[in-house]
Amino acid sequence: MYPQRHPHHLCQGWRRMTSPGGGAEAGGEQHHKHMEQLAQLGAVAAGAYALHEKHKAKKDPENARSHRIKEEIAATVAVGSAGFAFHEHHKKKDAKKHGHHH
């Protein structure tokens, strides 16, 4: 019915632009490098938001429960994003070692 798309289909054009010489090996490394960097950025942003909500919970006792829930969700997202960055770091190393695209 529909063609199956790569999970990161939005990165397809980005991968082509950043691949030096269009080589599959370099493109795979670059893709995983960029995904690792995006995951790191997500981890930092979610961590900062968790700290923000923790501060709001202290300053706004009337809505502290809501702020604590948001803090926990943001902290969970930060941990998940950091795990994904770790995963992409190893995919990048494998791509470099084996010359694989994914």
MDAnalysis code that builds the backbone (N, CA, C; Angstrom):
import MDAnalysis as mda
import numpy as np

u = mda.Universe.empty(306, n_residues=102, atom_resindex=np.repeat(np.arange(102), 3), trajectory=True)
u.add_TopologyAttr("name", ["N", "CA", "C"] * 102)
u.add_TopologyAttr("resid", np.arange(1, 103))
u.add_TopologyAttr("resname", ["MET", "TYR", "PRO", "GLN", "ARG", "HIS", "PRO", "HIS", "HIS", "LEU", "CYS", "GLN", "GLY", "TRP", "ARG", "ARG", "MET", "THR", "SER", "PRO", "GLY", "GLY", "GLY", "ALA", "GLU", "ALA", "GLY", "GLY", "GLU", "GLN", "HIS", "HIS", "LYS", "HIS", "MET", "GLU", "GLN", "LEU", "ALA", "GLN", "LEU", "GLY", "ALA", "VAL", "ALA", "ALA", "GLY", "ALA", "TYR", "ALA", "LEU", "HIS", "GLU", "LYS", "HIS", "LYS", "ALA", "LYS", "LYS", "ASP", "PRO", "GLU", "ASN", "ALA", "ARG", "SER", "HIS", "ARG", "ILE", "LYS", "GLU", "GLU", "ILE", "ALA", "ALA", "THR", "VAL", "ALA", "VAL", "GLY", "SER", "ALA", "GLY", "PHE", "ALA", "PHE", "HIS", "GLU", "HIS", "HIS", "LYS", "LYS", "LYS", "ASP", "ALA", "LYS", "LYS", "HIS", "GLY", "HIS", "HIS", "HIS"])
u.atoms.positions = np.array([
    [0.827, -1.175, 0.000],
    [0.000, 0.000, 0.000],
    [0.879, 1.248, 0.000],
    [1.486, 1.583, 1.148],
    [2.400, 2.712, 1.225],
    [3.826, 2.193, 1.283],
    [4.752, 2.881, 0.646],
    [6.143, 2.417, 0.750],
    [6.633, 2.588, 2.179],
    [7.395, 1.601, 2.625],
    [7.934, 1.686, 3.983],
    [9.021, 2.752, 4.020],
    [8.952, 3.622, 5.004],
    [9.888, 4.737, 5.083],
    [10.896, 4.487, 6.193],
    [12.036, 5.054, 6.027],
    [13.069, 5.015, 7.048],
    [12.539, 5.729, 8.286],
    [12.819, 5.226, 9.495],
    [12.284, 5.874, 10.693],
    [12.674, 7.348, 10.803],
    [13.807, 7.705, 10.298],
    [14.267, 9.086, 10.362],
    [14.179, 9.715, 8.976],
    [13.023, 9.544, 8.307],
    [12.887, 10.002, 6.919],
    [13.147, 11.491, 6.780],
    [12.945, 12.260, 7.823],
    [13.210, 13.693, 7.732],
    [14.704, 13.977, 7.626],
    [15.514, 13.035, 8.076],
    [16.964, 13.225, 8.037],
    [17.572, 12.802, 6.705],
    [16.768, 12.251, 5.806],
    [17.305, 11.758, 4.537],
    [18.005, 12.866, 3.756],
    [17.362, 14.011, 3.614],
    [17.970, 15.123, 2.895],
    [19.173, 15.658, 3.627],
    [19.088, 15.702, 4.937],
    [20.194, 16.170, 5.767],
    [21.405, 15.261, 5.579],
    [21.159, 13.956, 5.509],
    [22.250, 13.006, 5.336],
    [22.942, 13.236, 3.997],
    [22.146, 13.484, 2.947],
    [22.735, 13.726, 1.626],
    [23.565, 14.996, 1.622],
    [23.082, 16.024, 2.306],
    [23.798, 17.300, 2.331],
    [25.110, 17.202, 3.095],
    [25.145, 16.406, 4.170],
    [26.313, 16.364, 5.036],
    [27.299, 15.274, 4.660],
    [26.949, 14.424, 3.732],
    [27.824, 13.336, 3.339],
    [28.910, 13.853, 2.398],
    [30.176, 13.877, 2.851],
    [31.237, 14.363, 1.977],
    [31.465, 13.411, 0.808],
    [31.310, 13.909, -0.385],
    [31.525, 13.092, -1.571],
    [30.419, 12.084, -1.823],
    [29.386, 12.071, -0.995],
    [28.274, 11.148, -1.197],
    [28.587, 9.718, -0.844],
    [29.693, 9.454, -0.144],
    [30.060, 8.096, 0.221],
    [29.138, 7.530, 1.279],
    [28.780, 6.249, 1.151],
    [27.851, 5.624, 2.097],
    [28.466, 5.529, 3.484],
    [29.765, 5.272, 3.568],
    [30.400, 5.128, 4.875],
    [30.361, 6.444, 5.634],
    [30.791, 7.499, 4.991],
    [30.815, 8.796, 5.662],
    [29.400, 9.249, 5.975],
    [28.449, 8.984, 5.092],
    [27.072, 9.379, 5.324],
    [26.478, 8.679, 6.529],
    [26.778, 7.395, 6.684],
    [26.282, 6.652, 7.845],
    [26.852, 7.183, 9.139],
    [28.143, 7.475, 9.124],
    [28.778, 8.046, 10.314],
    [28.170, 9.403, 10.641],
    [27.983, 10.225, 9.608],
    [27.426, 11.558, 9.817],
    [25.997, 11.467, 10.349],
    [25.225, 10.553, 9.803],
    [23.837, 10.391, 10.249],
    [23.800, 10.070, 11.742],
    [24.596, 9.092, 12.141],
    [24.592, 8.689, 13.543],
    [25.173, 9.783, 14.434],
    [26.141, 10.519, 13.907],
    [26.701, 11.639, 14.664],
    [25.627, 12.692, 14.911],
    [24.859, 13.022, 13.873],
    [23.821, 14.025, 14.014],
    [22.699, 13.546, 14.943],
    [22.332, 12.286, 14.827],
    [21.298, 11.757, 15.713],
    [21.791, 11.757, 17.164],
    [23.059, 11.433, 17.361],
    [23.646, 11.467, 18.707],
    [23.601, 12.893, 19.264],
    [23.959, 13.872, 18.443],
    [23.952, 15.260, 18.886],
    [22.533, 15.741, 19.198],
    [21.565, 15.353, 18.374],
    [20.171, 15.723, 18.647],
    [19.680, 15.099, 19.953],
    [20.067, 13.862, 20.191],
    [19.668, 13.185, 21.428],
    [20.317, 13.857, 22.636],
    [21.575, 14.264, 22.500],
    [22.241, 14.969, 23.596],
    [21.545, 16.294, 23.879],
    [21.189, 16.998, 22.825],
    [20.478, 18.266, 22.989],
    [19.133, 18.037, 23.686],
    [18.436, 16.988, 23.295],
    [17.163, 16.660, 23.934],
    [17.335, 16.339, 25.416],
    [18.411, 15.629, 25.744],
    [18.670, 15.284, 27.145],
    [18.939, 16.539, 27.974],
    [19.727, 17.450, 27.426],
    [20.027, 18.695, 28.136],
    [18.768, 19.539, 28.307],
    [17.991, 19.661, 27.241],
    [16.767, 20.472, 27.307],
    [15.774, 19.886, 28.311],
    [15.580, 18.589, 28.285],
    [14.643, 17.956, 29.211],
    [15.143, 18.066, 30.648],
    [16.450, 17.936, 30.835],
    [17.022, 18.104, 32.176],
    [16.825, 19.512, 32.706],
    [17.026, 20.491, 31.832],
    [16.826, 21.889, 32.236],
    [15.358, 22.136, 32.594],
    [14.450, 21.564, 31.825],
    [13.029, 21.737, 32.112],
    [12.664, 21.062, 33.438],
    [13.266, 19.916, 33.716],
    [13.014, 19.235, 34.991],
    [13.466, 20.110, 36.160],
    [14.633, 20.721, 36.033],
    [15.113, 21.620, 37.091],
    [14.200, 22.835, 37.238],
    [13.714, 23.343, 36.125],
    [12.785, 24.477, 36.140],
    [11.511, 24.109, 36.902],
    [10.965, 22.944, 36.622],
    [9.743, 22.512, 37.292],
    [9.995, 22.237, 38.776],
    [11.168, 21.738, 39.111],
    [11.507, 21.521, 40.517],
    [11.517, 22.854, 41.265],
    [12.083, 23.870, 40.640],
    [12.105, 25.208, 41.233],
    [10.690, 25.757, 41.387],
    [9.849, 25.569, 40.363],
    [8.467, 26.055, 40.422],
    [7.674, 25.339, 41.522],
    [7.976, 24.065, 41.752],
    [7.282, 23.319, 42.807],
    [7.571, 23.925, 44.176],
    [8.803, 24.387, 44.362],
    [9.169, 25.014, 45.638],
    [8.531, 26.394, 45.781],
    [8.467, 27.134, 44.690],
    [7.964, 28.505, 44.732],
    [6.443, 28.589, 44.702],
    [5.796, 27.548, 44.231],
    [4.338, 27.567, 44.070],
    [3.733, 26.350, 44.775],
    [3.654, 26.386, 46.109],
    [3.188, 25.206, 46.852],
    [1.756, 24.790, 46.521],
    [0.947, 25.734, 46.069],
    [-0.440, 25.419, 45.734],
    [-0.529, 24.432, 44.567],
    [0.392, 24.541, 43.622],
    [0.410, 23.661, 42.449],
    [1.638, 22.754, 42.431],
    [2.209, 22.492, 43.591],
    [3.450, 21.721, 43.683],
    [3.302, 20.316, 43.099],
    [2.147, 19.698, 43.329],
    [1.951, 18.327, 42.825],
    [2.068, 18.286, 41.303],
    [1.439, 19.235, 40.634],
    [1.506, 19.318, 39.173],
    [2.945, 19.536, 38.702],
    [3.652, 20.410, 39.399],
    [5.039, 20.685, 39.016],
    [5.932, 19.466, 39.240],
    [5.688, 18.725, 40.317],
    [6.491, 17.522, 40.575],
    [6.238, 16.457, 39.507],
    [5.001, 16.340, 39.073],
    [4.681, 15.373, 38.007],
    [5.401, 15.769, 36.719],
    [5.339, 17.054, 36.361],
    [6.033, 17.532, 35.162],
    [7.536, 17.332, 35.288],
    [8.057, 17.543, 36.491],
    [9.496, 17.333, 36.729],
    [9.883, 15.882, 36.480],
    [9.080, 14.951, 37.001],
    [9.374, 13.525, 36.828],
    [9.294, 13.106, 35.362],
    [8.313, 13.620, 34.658],
    [8.188, 13.294, 33.233],
    [9.400, 13.826, 32.465],
    [9.787, 15.066, 32.750],
    [10.944, 15.655, 32.069],
    [12.220, 14.890, 32.395],
    [12.370, 14.467, 33.643],
    [13.557, 13.691, 34.023],
    [13.587, 12.352, 33.291],
    [12.426, 11.739, 33.136],
    [12.336, 10.464, 32.407],
    [12.701, 10.656, 30.936],
    [12.220, 11.733, 30.351],
    [12.563, 12.044, 28.956],
    [14.065, 12.282, 28.827],
    [14.663, 12.973, 29.788],
    [16.103, 13.241, 29.750],
    [16.898, 11.937, 29.781],
    [16.490, 11.010, 30.641],
    [17.184, 9.721, 30.729],
    [17.014, 8.937, 29.430],
    [15.810, 8.930, 28.877],
    [15.578, 8.226, 27.613],
    [16.385, 8.819, 26.475],
    [16.450, 10.130, 26.423],
    [17.209, 10.806, 25.376],
    [18.701, 10.528, 25.518],
    [19.186, 10.504, 26.751],
    [20.597, 10.178, 26.987],
    [20.896, 8.734, 26.559],
    [19.959, 7.839, 26.821],
    [20.123, 6.449, 26.385],
    [20.164, 6.337, 24.875],
    [19.319, 7.116, 24.198],
    [19.331, 7.108, 22.737],
    [20.642, 7.679, 22.197],
    [21.178, 8.711, 22.861],
    [22.473, 9.274, 22.451],
    [23.566, 8.216, 22.592],
    [23.521, 7.460, 23.673],
    [24.488, 6.385, 23.898],
    [24.366, 5.329, 22.796],
    [23.137, 4.969, 22.453],
    [22.876, 4.001, 21.384],
    [23.449, 4.506, 20.050],
    [23.167, 5.765, 19.715],
    [23.658, 6.326, 18.452],
    [25.178, 6.444, 18.441],
    [25.774, 6.696, 19.596],
    [27.241, 6.760, 19.683],
    [27.843, 5.421, 19.263],
    [27.240, 4.344, 19.735],
    [27.748, 3.016, 19.372],
    [27.434, 2.661, 17.925],
    [26.293, 3.111, 17.411],
    [25.991, 2.890, 15.993],
    [27.009, 3.636, 15.125],
    [27.390, 4.834, 15.552],
    [28.381, 5.632, 14.823],
    [29.731, 4.902, 14.817],
    [30.113, 4.347, 15.967],
    [31.371, 3.608, 16.042],
    [31.342, 2.378, 15.149],
    [30.201, 1.666, 15.138],
    [30.062, 0.488, 14.278],
    [30.124, 0.865, 12.806],
    [29.474, 1.972, 12.443],
    [29.484, 2.416, 11.050],
    [30.913, 2.759, 10.616],
    [31.651, 3.372, 11.502],
    [33.035, 3.732, 11.183],
    [33.909, 2.486, 11.063],
    [33.692, 1.528, 11.983],
    [34.500, 0.319, 12.000],
    [34.197, -0.603, 10.817],
    [32.920, -0.776, 10.532],
    [32.492, -1.738, 9.509],
    [32.129, -1.109, 8.181],
    [32.051, 0.196, 8.131],
    [31.681, 0.862, 6.883],
    [30.230, 0.663, 6.529],
    [29.386, 0.427, 7.534],
    [27.955, 0.223, 7.290],
    [27.234, 1.544, 7.337],
    [26.095, 1.559, 6.628],
    [25.281, 2.772, 6.588],
    [24.429, 2.874, 7.844],
    [23.837, 1.769, 8.316],
    [23.011, 1.794, 9.529],
    [23.356, 0.634, 10.385],
])
